[in-house]
Amino acid sequence: MVSRLMCFGLLTAILPAISGCGAILNLLGAQQTTIRIVNNASAPVRLTMFISNEQDIPEFLLDEQGERVERTVEANSEITIIRDCDDLQAVQIDDADLQLLGNIGPETSSEVFRDGSDFNCGDTIRFTFTGTLLSLDVDFSRQ
């Protein structure tokens, strides 16, 4: 029993030095990336987002081959979506509409954000919507 504990301790000390802290987390299970969608506008935002497990998928194929996620985020609230890192390699807000009067209101979209260049496995990525009667904006950030 003591030798197993010593081996685990030695492995825990050496493995990060060789391959980074992510190696230990990979041994413990799949890592996840969190998407937070924040609506700071005064009306609900209805959005369509595409997620792909292919990091280099061309933008024009994302809506055909990616996972389609549709959500409505109420005014001044947020939602969270979690995916395994292997499943979230590229993400885009394809269409977002500020729901002022039924389905009437300004709209926006985002560029494609990719793992490795725009965010990393284990990050929390955040899409923040702000809007008025005439415009809807989305900002991307990562933590």
C-alpha positions as CSV (number, residue, x, y, z in Angstrom):
1,M,0.0,0.0,0.0
2,V,2.8,2.4,0.9
3,S,4.6,1.7,-2.4
4,R,1.4,2.5,-4.4
5,L,1.1,5.8,-2.6
6,M,4.7,6.6,-3.2
7,C,4.4,5.8,-6.9
8,F,1.3,8.0,-7.2
9,G,3.1,10.8,-5.4
10,L,6.2,10.4,-7.7
11,L,4.0,10.3,-10.8
12,T,2.1,13.4,-9.6
13,A,5.4,15.3,-9.1
14,I,7.1,14.2,-12.4
15,L,4.2,14.1,-14.9
16,P,3.5,17.9,-14.9
17,A,7.2,18.7,-15.4
18,I,7.3,16.4,-18.4
19,S,4.0,17.1,-20.1
20,G,2.2,20.0,-18.2
21,C,-0.6,20.0,-15.7
22,G,-3.2,18.9,-18.3
23,A,-1.7,15.4,-18.4
24,I,-2.9,14.7,-14.8
25,L,-6.3,16.1,-15.6
26,N,-6.5,13.9,-18.6
27,L,-5.8,10.9,-16.4
28,L,-8.7,11.9,-14.1
29,G,-11.2,12.2,-17.0
30,A,-12.1,14.3,-19.9
31,Q,-11.5,18.0,-19.6
32,Q,-14.3,20.4,-20.5
33,T,-14.7,23.9,-21.9
34,T,-17.5,26.1,-20.6
35,I,-19.5,28.5,-22.8
36,R,-21.2,31.3,-20.9
37,I,-23.8,33.3,-22.8
38,V,-24.6,36.6,-21.0
39,N,-27.4,38.8,-22.0
40,N,-27.0,42.4,-20.7
41,A,-29.7,43.7,-22.9
42,S,-33.2,44.7,-21.7
43,A,-35.0,42.1,-23.9
44,P,-34.5,38.3,-24.5
45,V,-31.9,37.2,-27.1
46,R,-32.7,34.2,-29.3
47,L,-29.6,32.7,-30.7
48,T,-28.4,29.9,-32.9
49,M,-24.8,28.7,-32.3
50,F,-22.8,26.0,-34.0
51,I,-20.1,23.9,-32.3
52,S,-17.7,21.6,-34.1
53,N,-15.3,18.9,-33.0
54,E,-13.0,19.9,-35.9
55,Q,-10.7,22.8,-35.1
56,D,-10.0,23.8,-38.7
57,I,-13.5,23.4,-40.1
58,P,-14.2,26.1,-42.7
59,E,-16.9,28.6,-41.6
60,F,-19.1,27.7,-44.6
61,L,-19.3,24.1,-43.4
62,L,-19.9,24.8,-39.7
63,D,-23.7,25.2,-40.1
64,E,-23.9,21.9,-42.1
65,Q,-21.6,19.7,-40.1
66,G,-21.5,21.3,-36.7
67,E,-23.8,20.8,-33.7
68,R,-26.7,23.2,-33.8
69,V,-27.5,24.8,-30.5
70,E,-30.6,27.1,-30.1
71,R,-31.3,29.0,-26.9
72,T,-33.2,32.0,-25.7
73,V,-31.4,34.0,-23.0
74,E,-33.7,36.2,-20.9
75,A,-32.9,39.8,-20.4
76,N,-30.2,40.4,-17.8
77,S,-29.4,36.7,-17.3
78,E,-27.0,34.1,-18.5
79,I,-26.9,30.4,-19.5
80,T,-24.0,27.9,-19.4
81,I,-23.2,25.2,-21.9
82,I,-20.5,22.7,-21.2
83,R,-18.8,20.4,-23.7
84,D,-15.8,18.0,-23.6
85,C,-12.8,19.7,-25.1
86,D,-12.6,17.2,-27.9
87,D,-16.2,18.1,-28.8
88,L,-15.7,21.9,-28.7
89,Q,-12.9,22.8,-31.2
90,A,-14.7,25.6,-33.0
91,V,-17.7,27.7,-32.0
92,Q,-19.7,30.5,-33.7
93,I,-22.9,32.5,-32.9
94,D,-24.5,32.2,-36.3
95,D,-27.5,34.3,-35.6
96,A,-28.7,36.2,-32.5
97,D,-31.9,38.3,-32.4
98,L,-33.0,40.8,-29.8
99,Q,-36.6,39.9,-29.2
100,L,-38.2,43.4,-28.8
101,L,-41.6,42.8,-30.3
102,G,-42.1,39.2,-31.1
103,N,-39.5,38.3,-33.6
104,I,-38.7,41.9,-34.5
105,G,-35.5,43.4,-33.4
106,P,-31.8,43.9,-34.3
107,E,-29.6,40.9,-34.9
108,T,-25.9,40.0,-34.9
109,S,-23.5,37.2,-35.3
110,S,-19.9,36.4,-34.4
111,E,-16.8,35.1,-36.2
112,V,-15.7,31.5,-35.7
113,F,-13.6,31.1,-32.5
114,R,-11.2,28.1,-32.4
115,D,-9.4,26.1,-29.8
116,G,-5.7,26.8,-29.7
117,S,-5.9,30.3,-31.2
118,D,-8.9,31.9,-29.5
119,F,-9.4,29.7,-26.4
120,N,-7.9,26.6,-24.8
121,C,-9.3,23.4,-23.4
122,G,-10.6,24.0,-19.9
123,D,-11.3,27.7,-20.5
124,T,-14.5,29.5,-19.9
125,I,-15.4,31.4,-23.0
126,R,-18.0,34.1,-22.8
127,F,-20.3,35.7,-25.3
128,T,-21.8,38.9,-23.9
129,F,-24.7,40.6,-25.6
130,T,-25.6,44.2,-25.3
131,G,-28.4,45.9,-27.2
132,T,-30.7,48.8,-27.8
133,L,-33.8,49.3,-30.0
134,L,-31.5,49.8,-33.0
135,S,-28.5,47.5,-32.4
136,L,-27.3,44.2,-30.9
137,D,-23.6,43.6,-30.2
138,V,-21.8,40.5,-29.1
139,D,-18.4,40.5,-27.4
140,F,-16.2,37.4,-27.0
141,S,-13.8,36.9,-24.1
142,R,-12.1,34.0,-22.4
143,Q,-11.1,33.2,-18.8
